[in-house]
Amino acid sequence: MPTQPNIILCTCDQLRAFETGCYGNPLVRTPHIDRLAAEGVRFEHAVTTFPVCMAARSVMLSGMYNRQCTGGVGNVATGHEDGRIDFPQYPYAGRPHLREQTLPEALQQHGYHTAVIGKWHIHSWPQEIGFDHYCIPRMNHCHTGQSYIENGGPEFVPPGWSVDFEADRVAQYLQERAAAGQPFFLYYNISPPHCPLSDAPEQYLKMYDPREIPLRPNVDMDKPIPNQDHWFKVYRWDFRYYNYHLPHTEDLPASYDLRQVIAEYYGLTTWVDDTLGRMLAALEAHGMAENTILLFTSDHGDYLGSHGRVQKGDLHEESVRIPFLVRWPAGLAPRTCETQVASSVQVAPTLLALAGIPIPGHMAGSSLSPVLRGEVPVLAAEHAIIETGSGVGVRTPTHLYGLPFEHGRTLAARPHYFFDVQSDPYQLNNLANSVGQSTLAAGLDSILREWDADTPWMAA
């Protein structure tokens, strides 16, 4: 076993924290995620730094805010008059983003073998930013018929489910690293529960009865979601509907409603959990579980009808709250942290600090290592900054405060969101219009404006 710990950053796509057992969901089956929570450190309050796929993933690997490492880019897409949306299917050459030393580059420098398997959705190729090995799919989401590129070789389409193919590659990689005697960093990305929800094994699609799905109090089943028919088709078929408009995607099943969407989302969440279980079993089979730091999280959440919205992108809890679990049997005692807000920008500096590797000065996120080790009850700045395409917000253990942009990148004079998420966890009472005499709101406002002034945008 290498002296330095192995490191696995395992993410899934679009999983909000509420839909796991360890975060309180009474119905969804996530025994392996729950096991990680029991055996490691679980952050009750954790948020994405930017609730969109490419932005969140760029933040995690760079340790920088999105405006610093991509110039504020969310997801790159081209819209067409007929409604089609085109995404670049593979990265661009060079380093248009993530120009500073990344997490994998810092680990490479200290003797780690680095690999990425699964969803990528970052603007640069993996080898450009520090990965020795990669096996990544094209950007468009599908769980069958998915195309991959491995280490610059020709594109290929493996048979069966893409999730199973990636899990097999992870097991193979762990077996190889067990024999190598060199510490490794594995960035493993599981694509579900991101749509297409219908492109999944039947056992998961039928696992949950829509009639038993517990709806959050901020979901109004009597009020249709704007453009509901379109969005339900996106959930079911993803790009095969919104880009190609394939014939089989033009009609929804009879009686298809929001409960059915959530039931299928739950099923794909359990698929994620089963897949995570395969990785945990492989770690144990090769004797590496004890000295492997495993951080499990998601890039962002999903509205799933809350506030009459779908997908992600704004400052509501359903969009920004994510699971955040850290297990390292050799180095961390199990516990739950309820006073510190963890965030995506802290992933890179935290993993480096736990491995005893200096944190590059350009990384803006603070390390959670002191909290994880129980050395301090909470960091000095227990809040987290959240960027969006239309503004910024700050989340504390009890409140969320948001300022919109106006005139480009200038913060507005007044907030558009102010929620007491402790007494109002479903954000039903927006206090933004009554902040005038609030000392708390004034303090949060100052935090955001100071952060905005101190955090430069990446040059074009």
Phi, psi and omega in degrees: 000130180295151179296314177289146179288146166290158181225130173235122170257108183249119178241155165239174192247119171074031177263114175278149189300327187297341186262041172225153181297319184291345174255015167105001179285125184277351188248314187293142184261109180224060185297327182284320173298317179296325177295317176301318179297321181287328184265353183229206178255125179251127175268116179297321180249109176219140183225152170288148177281340176204115188280054174215149192304296188296319180298313182297319181289324176296321178297314184299318183279337183265335187070016182239157175292156185300321180297334181277325188257345176230354184081017178095008181291135175269259172249129181279123180208154177243122178268154180234158183298332181274008176096350179292150177231123179254130172250145173298127188284333178223166183295170176267159177289151178078205182232073176297331177234175176051055186280340178270167181304131183264174175305307180297327178293320178296321179289320175306316183298337181249029168090009180273141166275136187238140182212148172234133177227128179105194187311141181246284177054050171231150190288341179254154175292149183304319183293339180287337185238021167116014180257130177284327184222143175210149173217102189233148176272168170298169186290317184301137185277127166199153184251356168226151180067026183277140178265142181230157167231133180239117175052039175081004180283184181291153178296142178215157180239107180286153177287162174077201184279133180299325180298318179291320178301314180295320179297321176297319179294324177296314179299320178296317180298316181296322177298316179295319182288331178298327181274347188277332181070024180234136178298150182228157170239119178247123174257104188246120186243115179265124190288316176296162005274017174304143176300157017278122182293329184283345184267071185205161179302143184304325183300327179277327180291333182255005188292326185241135179279120180307329182291342182260000183291125177280118179273141176290148183300344178266016173256127179248101182291341181276352181243111182300146174292138177306131181058041189300316181302316179299312186290326176295325176292324176297315178301319184284319191235352176055227189293338179293340172265300191290338180255311186264340183048050178298148186307321184289352181262002187277342182231128176282153174301153179301139177064022178286121183223185185297324178299323178292320177303311183292323178300318178290323176299317176300317180300316179290334174294318175294328174298317175303314183297316178299322180291319174301320179300325177297319179293318179299320179295321179293320176301315181291321181298330182258011175069027185250358186295321186298318185251034175242123172280122179240117175251118179250130180203188177228160180284330180186182180256207182206132180296316181050042175094347178297139182059023180070023185240168176225166178062232189206187171124341183241186192270006178289155183305320182298331181274325190253337183284131184227156170290148180211100186234135179231118178241131173209089186306325182283346188226346185228137175273141180297140177190168173245131178255117183250357186249352181247129175271112176274155180210165185300325183292346180268355184299305184298307181297328179294314181295320177296315181296319179298327180276000179076026183253133181303142179272123179303144185297336181282346179289122186276336181287147176271152178282138175271005184305316180300323179289317180299321181278354181076017181284328175224146181290331182198147177286163182301322179252089184279357179272169177228140176270138178236125175264149169223176178289345185240004181169195179222158179218165174231131180245124172252176177300341185238344187218158171228131183229132183229140175242129177277159171279149168221148181055049178091255186246019179269131178288138181292164181288331184235156181284157170254345177223137169206110184233138167271093187282354175280313179269343182228067187294341180261007175053053179268346184233095180281119184267012187300330182274002182230037184268357189310315184256013185271114177295322179298312180299321180297321178293318178293323177300317179295321178301314181293317182291323177293317178299316181299319181289329185266356187242098185286155175276143177299138178292147181294000000 
